[in-house]
Amino acid sequence: WHGDDPDGGDALVAPWTMHTHFSTGISDQSLENAVDALRANNYSGCYSVEVATTRYSEPAIVIAKLRDAAERRQQQG
């Protein structure tokens, strides 16, 4: 999403989302907001990372952040 409220746009379409991908440029807060919106709508699809760089450590960082977010939410119940 682009515009004034990308997190709000993500939350708006979350109930119909079947697949999602995260850019390596996503902020920590936007990642958390997107994961929360998907979880609130019982998302059970795939998560992937958009690779638009030749620096392959960047997607690994996003994958680690997604894993951490999932573990935190699992611990919360």
Distance bins in CASP14 RR format, pairs under 12 A and 6 or more apart:
PFRMAT RR
TARGET T0000
AUTHOR 0000-0000-0000
RMODE 2
METHOD distances of the structure
MODEL  1
1 7 0 0 0 0 1 0 0 0 0 0 0
1 8 1 0 0 1 0 0 0 0 0 0 0
1 9 1 0 1 0 0 0 0 0 0 0 0
1 10 1 0 0 1 0 0 0 0 0 0 0
1 11 0 0 0 0 1 0 0 0 0 0 0
1 12 0 0 0 0 1 0 0 0 0 0 0
1 13 0 0 0 0 1 0 0 0 0 0 0
1 14 0 0 0 0 0 1 0 0 0 0 0
1 20 0 0 0 0 0 1 0 0 0 0 0
1 23 0 0 0 0 0 1 0 0 0 0 0
1 26 0 0 0 0 0 1 0 0 0 0 0
1 30 0 0 0 0 1 0 0 0 0 0 0
1 33 0 0 0 0 0 1 0 0 0 0 0
1 34 0 0 0 0 1 0 0 0 0 0 0
1 37 0 0 0 0 0 1 0 0 0 0 0
2 9 0 0 0 0 1 0 0 0 0 0 0
2 10 0 0 0 0 0 1 0 0 0 0 0
2 23 0 0 0 0 0 1 0 0 0 0 0
3 9 0 0 0 0 1 0 0 0 0 0 0
3 10 0 0 0 0 0 1 0 0 0 0 0
5 11 0 0 0 0 1 0 0 0 0 0 0
5 12 0 0 0 0 1 0 0 0 0 0 0
5 30 0 0 0 0 0 1 0 0 0 0 0
5 33 0 0 0 0 0 1 0 0 0 0 0
6 12 0 0 0 0 0 1 0 0 0 0 0
6 13 0 0 0 0 0 1 0 0 0 0 0
6 23 0 0 0 0 0 1 0 0 0 0 0
6 26 0 0 0 0 1 0 0 0 0 0 0
6 27 0 0 0 0 1 0 0 0 0 0 0
6 29 0 0 0 0 0 1 0 0 0 0 0
6 30 1 0 0 1 0 0 0 0 0 0 0
6 31 0 0 0 0 0 1 0 0 0 0 0
6 33 0 0 0 0 1 0 0 0 0 0 0
6 34 0 0 0 0 1 0 0 0 0 0 0
6 37 0 0 0 0 0 1 0 0 0 0 0
7 13 0 0 0 0 0 1 0 0 0 0 0
7 14 0 0 0 0 0 1 0 0 0 0 0
7 26 0 0 0 0 0 1 0 0 0 0 0
7 27 0 0 0 0 1 0 0 0 0 0 0
7 29 1 0 0 1 0 0 0 0 0 0 0
7 30 1 0 1 0 0 0 0 0 0 0 0
7 31 0 0 0 0 0 1 0 0 0 0 0
7 32 0 0 0 0 1 0 0 0 0 0 0
7 33 1 0 1 0 0 0 0 0 0 0 0
7 34 1 0 0 1 0 0 0 0 0 0 0
7 35 0 0 0 0 0 1 0 0 0 0 0
7 36 0 0 0 0 1 0 0 0 0 0 0
7 37 1 0 0 1 0 0 0 0 0 0 0
8 14 0 0 0 0 1 0 0 0 0 0 0
8 30 0 0 0 0 0 1 0 0 0 0 0
8 33 1 0 0 1 0 0 0 0 0 0 0
8 34 0 0 0 0 1 0 0 0 0 0 0
8 36 0 0 0 0 0 1 0 0 0 0 0
8 37 1 0 0 1 0 0 0 0 0 0 0
9 15 0 0 0 0 0 1 0 0 0 0 0
9 16 0 0 0 0 0 1 0 0 0 0 0
9 17 0 0 0 0 0 1 0 0 0 0 0
9 30 0 0 0 0 0 1 0 0 0 0 0
9 33 0 0 0 0 1 0 0 0 0 0 0
9 34 0 0 0 0 1 0 0 0 0 0 0
9 37 0 0 0 0 1 0 0 0 0 0 0
10 16 0 0 0 0 0 1 0 0 0 0 0
10 17 0 0 0 0 1 0 0 0 0 0 0
10 20 0 0 0 0 1 0 0 0 0 0 0
10 21 0 0 0 0 0 1 0 0 0 0 0
10 22 0 0 0 0 0 1 0 0 0 0 0
10 26 0 0 0 0 0 1 0 0 0 0 0
10 29 0 0 0 0 0 1 0 0 0 0 0
10 30 1 0 0 1 0 0 0 0 0 0 0
10 31 0 0 0 0 0 1 0 0 0 0 0
10 32 0 0 0 0 0 1 0 0 0 0 0
10 33 1 0 0 1 0 0 0 0 0 0 0
10 34 1 0 1 0 0 0 0 0 0 0 0
10 35 0 0 0 0 1 0 0 0 0 0 0
10 36 0 0 0 0 1 0 0 0 0 0 0
10 37 1 0 1 0 0 0 0 0 0 0 0
10 38 0 0 0 0 1 0 0 0 0 0 0
10 40 0 0 0 0 0 1 0 0 0 0 0
10 41 0 0 0 0 0 1 0 0 0 0 0
10 43 0 0 0 0 0 1 0 0 0 0 0
11 17 0 0 0 0 0 1 0 0 0 0 0
11 30 0 0 0 0 0 1 0 0 0 0 0
11 33 1 0 0 1 0 0 0 0 0 0 0
11 34 0 0 0 0 1 0 0 0 0 0 0
11 35 0 0 0 0 0 1 0 0 0 0 0
11 36 0 0 0 0 1 0 0 0 0 0 0
11 37 1 0 1 0 0 0 0 0 0 0 0
11 38 0 0 0 0 1 0 0 0 0 0 0
11 39 0 0 0 0 0 1 0 0 0 0 0
11 40 0 0 0 0 1 0 0 0 0 0 0
11 41 0 0 0 0 1 0 0 0 0 0 0
11 43 0 0 0 0 0 1 0 0 0 0 0
12 34 0 0 0 0 0 1 0 0 0 0 0
12 37 0 0 0 0 1 0 0 0 0 0 0
12 41 0 0 0 0 0 1 0 0 0 0 0
13 19 0 0 0 0 0 1 0 0 0 0 0
13 20 0 0 0 0 1 0 0 0 0 0 0
13 34 0 0 0 0 0 1 0 0 0 0 0
13 37 0 0 0 0 1 0 0 0 0 0 0
13 38 0 0 0 0 1 0 0 0 0 0 0
13 41 0 0 0 0 1 0 0 0 0 0 0
13 43 0 0 0 0 0 1 0 0 0 0 0
14 20 0 0 0 0 1 0 0 0 0 0 0
14 33 0 0 0 0 0 1 0 0 0 0 0
14 34 0 0 0 0 1 0 0 0 0 0 0
14 35 0 0 0 0 0 1 0 0 0 0 0
14 36 0 0 0 0 1 0 0 0 0 0 0
14 37 1 0 1 0 0 0 0 0 0 0 0
14 38 1 0 1 0 0 0 0 0 0 0 0
14 39 0 0 0 0 1 0 0 0 0 0 0
14 40 1 0 0 1 0 0 0 0 0 0 0
14 41 1 0 1 0 0 0 0 0 0 0 0
14 42 0 0 0 0 1 0 0 0 0 0 0
14 43 1 0 0 1 0 0 0 0 0 0 0
14 45 0 0 0 0 0 1 0 0 0 0 0
15 37 0 0 0 0 1 0 0 0 0 0 0
15 38 0 0 0 0 1 0 0 0 0 0 0
15 40 0 0 0 0 1 0 0 0 0 0 0
15 41 1 0 1 0 0 0 0 0 0 0 0
15 42 0 0 0 0 1 0 0 0 0 0 0
15 43 0 0 0 0 1 0 0 0 0 0 0
16 37 0 0 0 0 0 1 0 0 0 0 0
16 38 0 0 0 0 0 1 0 0 0 0 0
16 41 0 0 0 0 1 0 0 0 0 0 0
16 42 0 0 0 0 0 1 0 0 0 0 0
16 43 0 0 0 0 0 1 0 0 0 0 0
16 45 0 0 0 0 0 1 0 0 0 0 0
17 34 0 0 0 0 1 0 0 0 0 0 0
17 35 0 0 0 0 0 1 0 0 0 0 0
17 37 0 0 0 0 1 0 0 0 0 0 0
17 38 1 0 0 1 0 0 0 0 0 0 0
17 39 0 0 0 0 0 1 0 0 0 0 0
17 40 0 0 0 0 0 1 0 0 0 0 0
17 41 1 0 0 1 0 0 0 0 0 0 0
17 42 0 0 0 0 0 1 0 0 0 0 0
17 43 1 0 0 1 0 0 0 0 0 0 0
17 44 0 0 0 0 0 1 0 0 0 0 0
17 45 1 0 0 1 0 0 0 0 0 0 0
17 46 0 0 0 0 0 1 0 0 0 0 0
17 47 0 0 0 0 0 1 0 0 0 0 0
18 38 0 0 0 0 0 1 0 0 0 0 0
18 41 0 0 0 0 0 1 0 0 0 0 0
18 43 0 0 0 0 1 0 0 0 0 0 0
18 44 0 0 0 0 1 0 0 0 0 0 0
18 45 1 0 0 1 0 0 0 0 0 0 0
18 46 0 0 0 0 1 0 0 0 0 0 0
18 47 0 0 0 0 0 1 0 0 0 0 0
19 38 0 0 0 0 0 1 0 0 0 0 0
19 43 0 0 0 0 1 0 0 0 0 0 0
19 44 0 0 0 0 0 1 0 0 0 0 0
19 45 1 0 0 1 0 0 0 0 0 0 0
19 46 1 0 1 0 0 0 0 0 0 0 0
19 47 0 0 0 0 1 0 0 0 0 0 0
19 48 1 0 0 1 0 0 0 0 0 0 0
19 50 0 0 0 0 0 1 0 0 0 0 0
20 26 0 0 0 0 0 1 0 0 0 0 0
20 31 0 0 0 0 0 1 0 0 0 0 0
20 34 1 0 0 1 0 0 0 0 0 0 0
20 35 0 0 0 0 1 0 0 0 0 0 0
20 37 0 0 0 0 1 0 0 0 0 0 0
20 38 1 0 0 1 0 0 0 0 0 0 0
20 39 0 0 0 0 0 1 0 0 0 0 0
20 41 0 0 0 0 0 1 0 0 0 0 0
20 43 1 0 0 1 0 0 0 0 0 0 0
20 44 0 0 0 0 0 1 0 0 0 0 0
20 45 1 0 0 1 0 0 0 0 0 0 0
20 46 1 0 0 1 0 0 0 0 0 0 0
20 47 1 0 1 0 0 0 0 0 0 0 0
20 48 1 0 0 1 0 0 0 0 0 0 0
20 49 0 0 0 0 0 1 0 0 0 0 0
20 50 0 0 0 0 0 1 0 0 0 0 0
20 66 0 0 0 0 0 1 0 0 0 0 0
21 31 0 0 0 0 0 1 0 0 0 0 0
21 34 0 0 0 0 0 1 0 0 0 0 0
21 45 0 0 0 0 0 1 0 0 0 0 0
21 46 0 0 0 0 1 0 0 0 0 0 0
21 47 1 0 0 1 0 0 0 0 0 0 0
21 48 1 0 1 0 0 0 0 0 0 0 0
21 49 1 0 0 1 0 0 0 0 0 0 0
21 50 1 0 1 0 0 0 0 0 0 0 0
21 51 0 0 0 0 1 0 0 0 0 0 0
21 52 0 0 0 0 0 1 0 0 0 0 0
21 59 0 0 0 0 0 1 0 0 0 0 0
21 62 0 0 0 0 1 0 0 0 0 0 0
21 63 0 0 0 0 0 1 0 0 0 0 0
21 66 0 0 0 0 0 1 0 0 0 0 0
22 28 0 0 0 0 0 1 0 0 0 0 0
22 30 0 0 0 0 1 0 0 0 0 0 0
22 31 1 0 0 1 0 0 0 0 0 0 0
22 32 0 0 0 0 0 1 0 0 0 0 0
22 33 0 0 0 0 0 1 0 0 0 0 0
22 34 1 0 0 1 0 0 0 0 0 0 0
22 35 0 0 0 0 1 0 0 0 0 0 0
22 38 0 0 0 0 0 1 0 0 0 0 0
22 46 0 0 0 0 0 1 0 0 0 0 0
22 47 1 0 0 1 0 0 0 0 0 0 0
22 48 1 0 0 1 0 0 0 0 0 0 0
22 49 1 0 1 0 0 0 0 0 0 0 0
22 50 1 0 0 1 0 0 0 0 0 0 0
22 51 0 0 0 0 0 1 0 0 0 0 0
22 52 0 0 0 0 0 1 0 0 0 0 0
22 58 0 0 0 0 0 1 0 0 0 0 0
22 59 0 0 0 0 1 0 0 0 0 0 0
22 61 0 0 0 0 0 1 0 0 0 0 0
22 62 1 0 1 0 0 0 0 0 0 0 0
22 63 0 0 0 0 1 0 0 0 0 0 0
22 64 0 0 0 0 0 1 0 0 0 0 0
22 65 0 0 0 0 1 0 0 0 0 0 0
22 66 1 0 0 1 0 0 0 0 0 0 0
22 67 0 0 0 0 0 1 0 0 0 0 0
22 69 0 0 0 0 0 1 0 0 0 0 0
23 30 0 0 0 0 1 0 0 0 0 0 0
23 31 0 0 0 0 1 0 0 0 0 0 0
23 34 0 0 0 0 0 1 0 0 0 0 0
23 48 0 0 0 0 0 1 0 0 0 0 0
23 49 1 0 0 1 0 0 0 0 0 0 0
23 50 1 0 1 0 0 0 0 0 0 0 0
23 51 0 0 0 0 1 0 0 0 0 0 0
23 52 1 0 0 1 0 0 0 0 0 0 0
23 53 0 0 0 0 1 0 0 0 0 0 0
23 58 0 0 0 0 1 0 0 0 0 0 0
23 59 0 0 0 0 1 0 0 0 0 0 0
23 61 0 0 0 0 0 1 0 0 0 0 0
23 62 1 0 0 1 0 0 0 0 0 0 0
23 65 0 0 0 0 0 1 0 0 0 0 0
24 31 0 0 0 0 0 1 0 0 0 0 0
24 48 0 0 0 0 0 1 0 0 0 0 0
24 49 1 0 0 1 0 0 0 0 0 0 0
24 50 1 0 0 1 0 0 0 0 0 0 0
24 51 1 0 0 1 0 0 0 0 0 0 0
24 52 1 0 0 1 0 0 0 0 0 0 0
24 53 1 0 0 1 0 0 0 0 0 0 0
24 54 0 0 0 0 0 1 0 0 0 0 0
24 55 0 0 0 0 1 0 0 0 0 0 0
24 56 0 0 0 0 1 0 0 0 0 0 0
24 57 0 0 0 0 1 0 0 0 0 0 0
24 58 1 0 1 0 0 0 0 0 0 0 0
24 59 1 0 1 0 0 0 0 0 0 0 0
24 60 0 0 0 0 1 0 0 0 0 0 0
24 61 1 0 0 1 0 0 0 0 0 0 0
24 62 1 0 1 0 0 0 0 0 0 0 0
24 63 0 0 0 0 0 1 0 0 0 0 0
24 64 0 0 0 0 0 1 0 0 0 0 0
24 65 0 0 0 0 0 1 0 0 0 0 0
24 66 0 0 0 0 0 1 0 0 0 0 0
25 31 0 0 0 0 1 0 0 0 0 0 0
25 49 0 0 0 0 0 1 0 0 0 0 0
25 50 0 0 0 0 1 0 0 0 0 0 0
25 51 0 0 0 0 0 1 0 0 0 0 0
25 52 0 0 0 0 1 0 0 0 0 0 0
25 53 0 0 0 0 1 0 0 0 0 0 0
25 55 0 0 0 0 0 1 0 0 0 0 0
25 58 1 0 0 1 0 0 0 0 0 0 0
25 59 0 0 0 0 0 1 0 0 0 0 0
25 61 0 0 0 0 1 0 0 0 0 0 0
25 62 1 0 0 1 0 0 0 0 0 0 0
25 65 0 0 0 0 0 1 0 0 0 0 0
26 32 0 0 0 0 1 0 0 0 0 0 0
26 33 0 0 0 0 1 0 0 0 0 0 0
26 34 1 0 0 1 0 0 0 0 0 0 0
26 35 0 0 0 0 0 1 0 0 0 0 0
26 47 0 0 0 0 0 1 0 0 0 0 0
26 49 0 0 0 0 1 0 0 0 0 0 0
26 50 0 0 0 0 1 0 0 0 0 0 0
26 52 0 0 0 0 0 1 0 0 0 0 0
26 58 0 0 0 0 0 1 0 0 0 0 0
26 59 0 0 0 0 0 1 0 0 0 0 0
26 61 0 0 0 0 0 1 0 0 0 0 0
26 62 1 0 0 1 0 0 0 0 0 0 0
26 63 0 0 0 0 0 1 0 0 0 0 0
26 65 0 0 0 0 1 0 0 0 0 0 0
26 66 0 0 0 0 1 0 0 0 0 0 0
26 69 0 0 0 0 0 1 0 0 0 0 0
27 33 0 0 0 0 1 0 0 0 0 0 0
27 34 0 0 0 0 0 1 0 0 0 0 0
27 62 0 0 0 0 0 1 0 0 0 0 0
27 65 0 0 0 0 0 1 0 0 0 0 0
28 34 0 0 0 0 0 1 0 0 0 0 0
28 35 0 0 0 0 0 1 0 0 0 0 0
28 61 0 0 0 0 0 1 0 0 0 0 0
28 62 0 0 0 0 0 1 0 0 0 0 0
28 64 0 0 0 0 0 1 0 0 0 0 0
28 65 1 0 0 1 0 0 0 0 0 0 0
28 66 0 0 0 0 0 1 0 0 0 0 0
28 68 0 0 0 0 1 0 0 0 0 0 0
28 69 0 0 0 0 1 0 0 0 0 0 0
29 35 0 0 0 0 0 1 0 0 0 0 0
29 36 0 0 0 0 0 1 0 0 0 0 0
29 65 0 0 0 0 0 1 0 0 0 0 0
29 69 0 0 0 0 0 1 0 0 0 0 0
30 36 0 0 0 0 0 1 0 0 0 0 0
30 37 0 0 0 0 0 1 0 0 0 0 0
30 62 0 0 0 0 0 1 0 0 0 0 0
30 65 0 0 0 0 0 1 0 0 0 0 0
30 69 0 0 0 0 0 1 0 0 0 0 0
31 37 0 0 0 0 0 1 0 0 0 0 0
31 38 0 0 0 0 0 1 0 0 0 0 0
31 47 0 0 0 0 0 1 0 0 0 0 0
31 49 0 0 0 0 0 1 0 0 0 0 0
31 61 0 0 0 0 0 1 0 0 0 0 0
31 62 1 0 0 1 0 0 0 0 0 0 0
31 63 0 0 0 0 0 1 0 0 0 0 0
31 64 0 0 0 0 0 1 0 0 0 0 0
31 65 1 0 1 0 0 0 0 0 0 0 0
31 66 1 0 0 1 0 0 0 0 0 0 0
31 67 0 0 0 0 0 1 0 0 0 0 0
31 68 0 0 0 0 1 0 0 0 0 0 0
31 69 1 0 0 1 0 0 0 0 0 0 0
31 70 0 0 0 0 0 1 0 0 0 0 0
31 72 0 0 0 0 0 1 0 0 0 0 0
32 38 0 0 0 0 0 1 0 0 0 0 0
32 39 0 0 0 0 0 1 0 0 0 0 0
32 65 0 0 0 0 1 0 0 0 0 0 0
32 66 0 0 0 0 0 1 0 0 0 0 0
32 68 0 0 0 0 1 0 0 0 0 0 0
32 69 1 0 0 1 0 0 0 0 0 0 0
32 70 0 0 0 0 0 1 0 0 0 0 0
32 72 0 0 0 0 1 0 0 0 0 0 0
32 73 0 0 0 0 1 0 0 0 0 0 0
33 39 0 0 0 0 0 1 0 0 0 0 0
33 40 0 0 0 0 0 1 0 0 0 0 0
33 69 0 0 0 0 0 1 0 0 0 0 0
34 40 0 0 0 0 0 1 0 0 0 0 0
34 41 0 0 0 0 0 1 0 0 0 0 0
34 43 0 0 0 0 1 0 0 0 0 0 0
34 47 0 0 0 0 1 0 0 0 0 0 0
34 62 0 0 0 0 0 1 0 0 0 0 0
34 65 0 0 0 0 0 1 0 0 0 0 0
34 66 0 0 0 0 1 0 0 0 0 0 0
34 69 0 0 0 0 1 0 0 0 0 0 0
35 41 0 0 0 0 0 1 0 0 0 0 0
35 43 0 0 0 0 1 0 0 0 0 0 0
35 47 0 0 0 0 1 0 0 0 0 0 0
35 62 0 0 0 0 0 1 0 0 0 0 0
35 65 0 0 0 0 1 0 0 0 0 0 0
35 66 1 0 0 1 0 0 0 0 0 0 0
35 67 0 0 0 0 0 1 0 0 0 0 0
35 68 0 0 0 0 0 1 0 0 0 0 0
35 69 1 0 1 0 0 0 0 0 0 0 0
35 70 1 0 0 1 0 0 0 0 0 0 0
35 71 0 0 0 0 0 1 0 0 0 0 0
35 72 0 0 0 0 1 0 0 0 0 0 0
35 73 1 0 0 1 0 0 0 0 0 0 0
35 74 0 0 0 0 0 1 0 0 0 0 0
35 76 0 0 0 0 0 1 0 0 0 0 0
36 43 0 0 0 0 0 1 0 0 0 0 0
36 69 0 0 0 0 1 0 0 0 0 0 0
36 70 0 0 0 0 0 1 0 0 0 0 0
36 72 0 0 0 0 0 1 0 0 0 0 0
36 73 0 0 0 0 1 0 0 0 0 0 0
36 76 0 0 0 0 0 1 0 0 0 0 0
37 43 0 0 0 0 1 0 0 0 0 0 0
37 69 0 0 0 0 0 1 0 0 0 0 0
38 44 0 0 0 0 1 0 0 0 0 0 0
38 45 0 0 0 0 1 0 0 0 0 0 0
38 46 0 0 0 0 0 1 0 0 0 0 0
38 47 0 0 0 0 1 0 0 0 0 0 0
38 66 0 0 0 0 0 1 0 0 0 0 0
38 69 0 0 0 0 0 1 0 0 0 0 0
38 70 0 0 0 0 0 1 0 0 0 0 0
38 73 0 0 0 0 0 1 0 0 0 0 0
39 45 0 0 0 0 0 1 0 0 0 0 0
39 47 0 0 0 0 0 1 0 0 0 0 0
39 66 0 0 0 0 0 1 0 0 0 0 0
39 69 0 0 0 0 1 0 0 0 0 0 0
39 70 0 0 0 0 1 0 0 0 0 0 0
39 72 0 0 0 0 0 1 0 0 0 0 0
39 73 1 0 1 0 0 0 0 0 0 0 0
39 74 0 0 0 0 0 1 0 0 0 0 0
39 76 0 0 0 0 1 0 0 0 0 0 0
39 77 0 0 0 0 0 1 0 0 0 0 0
40 73 0 0 0 0 0 1 0 0 0 0 0
43 70 0 0 0 0 0 1 0 0 0 0 0
43 73 0 0 0 0 0 1 0 0 0 0 0
46 66 0 0 0 0 0 1 0 0 0 0 0
47 59 0 0 0 0 0 1 0 0 0 0 0
47 62 0 0 0 0 1 0 0 0 0 0 0
47 63 0 0 0 0 1 0 0 0 0 0 0
47 65 0 0 0 0 0 1 0 0 0 0 0
47 66 1 0 1 0 0 0 0 0 0 0 0
47 67 0 0 0 0 1 0 0 0 0 0 0
47 69 0 0 0 0 1 0 0 0 0 0 0
47 70 0 0 0 0 1 0 0 0 0 0 0
48 59 0 0 0 0 1 0 0 0 0 0 0
48 62 0 0 0 0 1 0 0 0 0 0 0
48 63 0 0 0 0 1 0 0 0 0 0 0
48 66 0 0 0 0 1 0 0 0 0 0 0
49 56 0 0 0 0 0 1 0 0 0 0 0
49 57 0 0 0 0 0 1 0 0 0 0 0
49 58 0 0 0 0 1 0 0 0 0 0 0
49 59 1 0 1 0 0 0 0 0 0 0 0
49 60 0 0 0 0 1 0 0 0 0 0 0
49 61 0 0 0 0 1 0 0 0 0 0 0
49 62 1 0 1 0 0 0 0 0 0 0 0
49 63 1 0 1 0 0 0 0 0 0 0 0
49 64 0 0 0 0 0 1 0 0 0 0 0
49 65 0 0 0 0 1 0 0 0 0 0 0
49 66 1 0 0 1 0 0 0 0 0 0 0
49 67 0 0 0 0 0 1 0 0 0 0 0
50 58 0 0 0 0 0 1 0 0 0 0 0
50 59 0 0 0 0 1 0 0 0 0 0 0
50 62 0 0 0 0 1 0 0 0 0 0 0
50 63 0 0 0 0 0 1 0 0 0 0 0
51 57 0 0 0 0 0 1 0 0 0 0 0
51 58 1 0 0 1 0 0 0 0 0 0 0
51 59 1 0 1 0 0 0 0 0 0 0 0
51 60 0 0 0 0 0 1 0 0 0 0 0
51 61 0 0 0 0 0 1 0 0 0 0 0
51 62 0 0 0 0 1 0 0 0 0 0 0
51 63 0 0 0 0 0 1 0 0 0 0 0
52 58 0 0 0 0 1 0 0 0 0 0 0
52 59 0 0 0 0 1 0 0 0 0 0 0
52 62 0 0 0 0 0 1 0 0 0 0 0
53 59 1 0 0 1 0 0 0 0 0 0 0
53 60 0 0 0 0 0 1 0 0 0 0 0
53 61 0 0 0 0 0 1 0 0 0 0 0
53 62 0 0 0 0 0 1 0 0 0 0 0
55 61 0 0 0 0 1 0 0 0 0 0 0
55 62 0 0 0 0 0 1 0 0 0 0 0
56 62 0 0 0 0 0 1 0 0 0 0 0
56 63 0 0 0 0 0 1 0 0 0 0 0
57 63 0 0 0 0 0 1 0 0 0 0 0
57 64 0 0 0 0 0 1 0 0 0 0 0
58 64 0 0 0 0 0 1 0 0 0 0 0
58 65 0 0 0 0 0 1 0 0 0 0 0
59 65 0 0 0 0 0 1 0 0 0 0 0
59 66 0 0 0 0 0 1 0 0 0 0 0
60 66 0 0 0 0 0 1 0 0 0 0 0
60 67 0 0 0 0 0 1 0 0 0 0 0
61 67 0 0 0 0 0 1 0 0 0 0 0
61 68 0 0 0 0 0 1 0 0 0 0 0
62 68 0 0 0 0 0 1 0 0 0 0 0
62 69 0 0 0 0 0 1 0 0 0 0 0
63 69 0 0 0 0 0 1 0 0 0 0 0
63 70 0 0 0 0 0 1 0 0 0 0 0
64 70 0 0 0 0 0 1 0 0 0 0 0
64 71 0 0 0 0 0 1 0 0 0 0 0
65 71 0 0 0 0 0 1 0 0 0 0 0
65 72 0 0 0 0 0 1 0 0 0 0 0
66 72 0 0 0 0 0 1 0 0 0 0 0
66 73 0 0 0 0 0 1 0 0 0 0 0
67 73 0 0 0 0 0 1 0 0 0 0 0
67 74 0 0 0 0 0 1 0 0 0 0 0
68 74 0 0 0 0 0 1 0 0 0 0 0
68 75 0 0 0 0 0 1 0 0 0 0 0
69 75 0 0 0 0 0 1 0 0 0 0 0
69 76 0 0 0 0 0 1 0 0 0 0 0
70 76 0 0 0 0 0 1 0 0 0 0 0
70 77 0 0 0 0 0 1 0 0 0 0 0
71 77 0 0 0 0 0 1 0 0 0 0 0
END
